[in-house]
Amino acid sequence: MKSKYILAIDQSTSGTKALLFDDAGSIIERSDLTHRQIINDKGWVEHDPNEIYKNTLGVVKLVVEKSGIDKEDIIGVGISNQRETAMVWNKETGETEYNAIVWQCARGEAICNQIADTGKSDVVKGRTGLHLSPYFSAAKISWILQNVEGIKQKAEEGKLCAGTMDSWLVYKLTEGKSFKTDYSNASRTQMFNITDLKWDLEVCELFGIHLNMLAEVCDSNANYGETNLGGYLDKKIPIHAVLGDSHGALFGQGCLNTGMIKATYGTGSSIMMNIGDKPVFSKSGVVTSLAWGMNGKVSYVLEGNINYTGAVLKWVVDDLKLISSPAESEKYALEANQEDKTYLVPAFTGLGAPYWDSKATAQISGITRTTGRAEIVKAAVECIAYQITDIVKAMSEDSGIEIKELRVDGGPTKNKYLMQFQSDILGISVQVPSVEELSGVGAAYAAGIALGFYNEEHIFSQVKRTKFSAEMDAEKRDKCYSGWKNAVSLVLTKK
């Protein structure tokens, strides 16, 4: 019998990947293309959506050529994508009205401040689960509508589409026939009512965004339309899954049940906890979103985002020049005096969840005469684990759920010292999967399951994991964590 394959397109902030999965759910090949980061002197960050679409078609061709498979044996596509990044395009021509404004770009801050001045911040958070912020898509789309010449009239005439990267790719891949998004991406726009499960008219009006500009919201494993991948295939195949990248990683980690939690370690980190079929609105500094919709049923998550995790090690390499690569941090952390009490709080651009103090500044504290290079490196590694612990504890408190294990992914998980310390400071097991590219895995598995190509129970049970178990005694754990909380208190401006 001829082999069949699932294609995953993982469209991220820095580039686009194509991943091919076989009938066992294994990645048999991957290809990558980067795209330009368009940054001006104001620090505004943009991407060219047309370049990203062109690269999407390009990586698909590359991965097929590298793998040597027959392209006609691809039976379906799943998409995972950078979240919050948003753009506006013309419904009739498919041409973009402006570049995509990237999630990192805060140019919508004045728009959010205007809404805050009306006293509506709590309305926005209560409906969408998200703190009013230019980080999310609504302020970005609003900025485009307020600043691009001639665009207001087109909006009034109902000629525009506004959406996130997934809806743009679906629109282009289906030649304009499908304008859809999924629950995970919709929940990160700051326009979607996560209780009523629809675009919120009042919130959209606060941002000056017409409902007719927004995509149809579908289950994450729905059929998003058919594509021949820009004419590359002789026959069309279904796009049968769409997930925001962090949600894709949660699904790829097999965190399908209430109380399961994952942390993605990257430049920053996303910690996400499945809280089941009812929303929990945080009082501890994390946000509430939708995990996904599957087969007519939605699941919710608590999520916390950290600005500096892997980026701390890059700072130690590039700016402090204490080590030559992030990989060396494990060696130095192991060689350091384990009783050293140095703490690094990496508030280089303030502190995010669960503190939300944008004016906090970074600080190294607890240095003694015996503190040296190894001890500073150790503190840099440990601050990653401490920050994630803050969020895990907040999620446990908000949900009332005792967390028993943390599933992790991302480059820094190769650091065994970090993984062991993470387990020790949380007092629970930490599990690292054998597979990488979890966002793409999640999209591929969701598509494959929807198509009947994969059996859900089997596909997740075959993932192997390396387990780190807590070895630190409770007294030392409490002492270490109390020291961290004290170090954080030194940098907070909100007492």
N, C-alpha and C positions, 0 to 999 in steps of 0.2 A: 504494500500500500504506500502511495506517495505521501511524503511528509507535507504537513501544512504548518503555517507560521502566523503568529500575531505580531503586528508592528506597533511599537510604542513611540510616540513623538513626545519628547520631554523638552519643552520650550522654557528655558530658564533666563535669568537676568543677564548672564554673560554669553550665552550661546544656545544652540539648538542641537539636541541629540536625537538620533534614530537608533532604536534598539530592536533587535529581532529575537523573538522567543519561540522555542520549539514546543512540541506537544507535552513535554515534561515541565514546562514553565522555566526552562533555563535560558539565559541570555547566550545566544550563539555568536552574535556580532554587534558592534556598535560603531557609530560614526558621529563626528562632531564638527560643527562650524560655528565660529564666533561671529558676533555682529558688533557694530560700532557702538561705543558709549558716547553719546552726544552730550557734552557738558559745556555750559557757557560760563562766563566770568561771574555770574550770580550763583553758580553752583547748581543750576537747574539741570536735571538729567532726563534725556529723551532717548527713544529708540525709533528707528525707521521701520514701521510695520511692513512695508513692502520688501525691505531687505530681509526681515525675519521670515516672511512667507517664501521668498525666493530660497533662503537657506533651508527652510523646511523641506521643500521639494529636493534641494540639493543633497541633504543628508540621507534622505530616503534612497536616492539613486546610489549614493556612495556605499551605504550599508548593504544593499543588495549585491552590488558589484564585489565588495570585499568578501561577502559570505559565499558567493557562488551559487546561491539558490535560484530557482526559477521564480521570477517576480510574481507570476500568476498563482503561485502557491500561498501567497499572503491572503488570509481570509477575513481579516478585520483589523481595525485601527483603534488604539486608545491614545488619548492626549492628556498629558499633565503640563501645567503651565505656571509661570511666574504669576503671582497673585497681585491684585490691587492696581497694577499697571493698566492704564486705560487710554482709549482713543475714540475719535469720532470719525465716521466715514459716510459717504453719500450712498443712500439706498439704491438710487437709480444707476449710478455709474460704478459703484464699488471703490471709488477713489477716496483716499484719506483727506480729511480737511486740515489735519495737523499731525505732527509726529505723535507717537505714543508717549505719554508722560509716565515716567517710571515710578514705582512704589517709593523709591528713596527720595523723590523730589517733593519738597515742602512748599512749593510756590502757592499752594492753595490756603496757606495759613490765614491770610487776611479774610478770605471767604468764611473760614471756620470761626474766626473771631467775630465777624458780623453776626453770624448765627448765634454764637454764645451771648452776644450783647442783647439779643432778643429774649434771652432766658430760656431758649429751647434746647440747651445741651442735654438735659435729662430726658427730654422727649426722644431725641436721636438715640441716646444710649438705651433707653427703655424699649424702643422698637427694634433696634438693629443689634443690640448686645455689644456695641463698640463705642469706645470713647470718641467724642467728636475730635477729629484729627485730619490734617491734610495727607496723612499716610494712606488713607483709603481712597477709593476710586471717585467718590462723589465730588469731592472738592477739585479733583483734577479735571473731570468732565466739565464742571461748572466754570473752571478757569478758561477752558477752551471756548465755551459758549460766550463768555464775556469778553474775550480778547482777540478772537480771529475775525477779521473783517468779513462782513456779509453773512456770517453764519447764523445769526439770530433769525433772519428771515427764513432761511432754509429749515430751521428748527420749527418755526411757526407753521410752515407749510407741510410738516411731517415728512421731510425728505432725508432725515438723518438717522443713522444707527449710532448708538453709543454703547461701548462695551469693553470688556476685558479681553486679554490676549486669546483666551480660548474661543470666545465668540467670533473674534476676527478670523482666526484660523479655520473654524468650522464654516464660516461664511465664504471664505476664499476657496477652501477645498471642495465645497459643494457648488461652486460657481454661482454663489449668491442665492441659492435655493433655500438655504437653512440659516436662520438667525436665532441661535439658541445658546443658552448657557446652563450650567448645572447649579445645584443648590450650594455646593461648597464655594464656588467663585462668586455667586450672587451674594452670599452671606458676608463677603469681605469688601463689598462695594460701599457700605454704609447707606444703602438705599433700600435694603430688603428687610421686610418685617419677618423676623425669625420665628415669631409665634403664629402669625396668620399665614405665613409661607407665601407671601406675595410682595411685589414692589409696593412700598409704602407711599401713598399719594402725598401726605403731609410732609414727610421727610424730603421727598423728591422736589416738592414745591419750594422748600426752604433753600435748596441748592439751585433752583431755577431749571430743573431738568424735567422734560415732558415724558410721561409714561410711554408714549408711542415710540420713543427713541430706544427703548430697552428691550432686551432679548426675551424670548420665551424661556421660562425656567423649567428645566426637565430633571428627571432622575439622573444621577451620575452615570448609571449604566444603561441609559436609554439609547435608542438609535438616533443619532444626530444627523442622519442623512448619508448619502453615498458619495464616494469620491473615486476618481481614477488617478488621483495624485498629479493633477496638472497635465493629464494626458499620458502619463508614464505607463499606466496599466491599460490593457486592452479591454478589461471589463471593470465595472465599478464594484467597490467593496464598502461595507458599512463602517462608519465611525461609531463605535458602540460603547464608548466610555469617555468622559471628560471629568477631570479632577484637578483642583488647585494642587500645587506641588507638595505642600505639607500634608494635605489630606490624602494625596496619593501615597505618600510615605507611611501615613497611619494605616491605610488599607494594606499596603505592601508588607507592613510589619505584622499583619494578621491581628491588629487591635480591633477586633470586630465586636467585642462584648463590653458592657458597662464596666468602668473601672480600669480598663487597660490603657496604658500610657506609653508614649514614645517621645524621645528627644532626638532631634536632628542637630548634630554638631557640624557647623560650617564656619563661615566668617562670623556670623552671628548664630543664634540658635532658636529653633521653634520647638516648644514643648507643647504637646497636645494630648488631651485625655478624653477618651470616649465616655460621655456621661449618659448615654442611652437616649430614649425617645422623648424626654422632657427637658426643656432648657433649665439651667441653673444660672442665675445672674450673680456674678461674683461680687463679694464685698472685700476681697483680698488683693485686688489689683491685677487680676487677669481678665480676659474678655471671653464672651460666649459667641460661638459661631455654629454653623452646621457642619458636621463631619461630611455628610453626603446624603443623597436620597437613593435608595435602592429598592426596586420592586414596589414602589408606592409608599414606602415608609422612610421617614427621615431619622437620622441620628444626630445628636448634638455633641459639641466638644467645648471644653474649656481650653484656652490657648494663652500662652505667655511667650513673648518674643524678647530676646536678649540681643543687644547691639554688638557686644564684644565678647566672643568666646575664642574661636580659632584665630580671630584677628589680634588677640592679645599676644599670641605666640609670634605672629608676623611682626608685631611691634618690637618684641624682644629680639628678633632676628635683624630687622631692617634699621631700627632706630637705636636700640641699646647696643646692638651688635655683641650680645653675650653668647650667642650660639650662631652657627652658620645655616641651620635649617630647623623648621619646627620639629622634624623627626628627632633631632638631638635632645629635645626637651625631656624625653623619657629617661635617657641616660643621666642627665644632670639632676633630675628630680630624685632618682634613686640614690645618687651619690651624696645628696644634700644631708645635712644634719636633720634628722626627722623630728627633733625636739625644737627646732627653730620656730619662732612665733611670728615670722614675717607674714603680713597680709598685703595683697595687692587688690585694690578696688578699682576696676578699669572703667571709671566713669568719664571716658574721654569725650563723649558727647552727651553727658548726663547719664542718668540711670533709667532704664525702662521698667518693665514689669519685675516685681510687683511694687516698686517704689515710686515710679513716675515723677522723677525729679530732674527736669531738663537742665537745671542750673548746677547740679552736683558736678564736682571735678574729681579727677582721678587722684589716688593717693597710695603711697606705700607706707605702712606703719609697722611697728613692732621690731624694727631693726636693732640688732645689738652688735657689739664689736666682732662677734664671730660670724655675722652674716656676710656671705660672699656671693659670688656669681651663682653657684649651684642653688643657694637658698632663694635668691631672687627668681630664678627660673622655676623652682619648685612652687613658689607663691603664685607665679603666673599660671602654671598648670592647674593648681588647686582652685584658683578663683573661678575657673570654668565650672568645676563641680559645685562650688558653693552657690553660684548664681542659679544653676539648674535646680539645686536643692531648695532654694528659696521658692521657686515656682511650683515644684512638686508638692511642697508643704502647703502652699496656698491653695492648690487644687484639692488636696485631701481635705483641708478645712472647709472649703466652699461646698464640696460635694458630699461631705460626711462619709466618704469611702476610704477605707484603709487600702493604701497602695502596696502591693506585694512584690512587684517587679517593674523594672524600667527597661523597655526595649530601645535600643539606640542605633543610630546610623550616622554616617558622615566620616570624612577623613580623619579627624582627631580620635576616632574610636580605635585607631591602630595603636594609640599610646596606652600600653598596658598599665602604666602607673596611674594615668588619669582614670581609666576604667575601674581599677581596684579602689582608688580613692573615692570615686563616685559611689561605688557600692558601700564603702565603709561609712561615708558621711551621711548617706541616706538610711543605712541599716537594712537594705533590701538587696535582692540580686539585680545585677545589670546584665543584659543579654545582647550580644552583638551577632547579627545574622551573617551567614556565610556569603550571602549575595549583597552586592552594592547596587547603586542606582535605584533606591527604593521608590522614588516618585514614579519613575517609569515602570517599575515592577507593579505598583499599584494600579496604574492605568491599564497595563497589559492584562493583569489578572482579572480586573473588573470587566474588560471587554471580552476576554476569553471565556469567563464564566457566563456572561450574558449570551454569548453565542453557542453555549453548550460544548465548547471546545475543552474547557477545564472543569473538573469537579472541585467545588469550593473546598470541601473538607480535605481532599487529597492534596490539592495544590499548596495549601498552607502547611500541612503536616510534614511535607518533605523538605521544608526549609531547616537547615542545620544552624545551631547557634552556639557561640562560645559564652559560657556563663561565668560571671565573677560574683563571688559570694562575700558578704560582709565579714571581715575578720577583726575589725576594731572593737574594743569593748565599749559599752555604753557610756561609761564615765569619760573616757577620752573623747568619744564622739561629741558629747555634750559640751565639753570644754573647747574643742576645736571650733564647733559651730557658734558657740557664744562669742568666741574671739572674732569670728567673721562678722557677726551682727554688730559687735562693738566697732569694728573697723568701718563698716558701712555707716554707722551713726556719725562718725567723724566727718563724712563728706556730704551728708544730707543737708540741704538748705531748708527743707520742710520738716520741722521737728514735731 
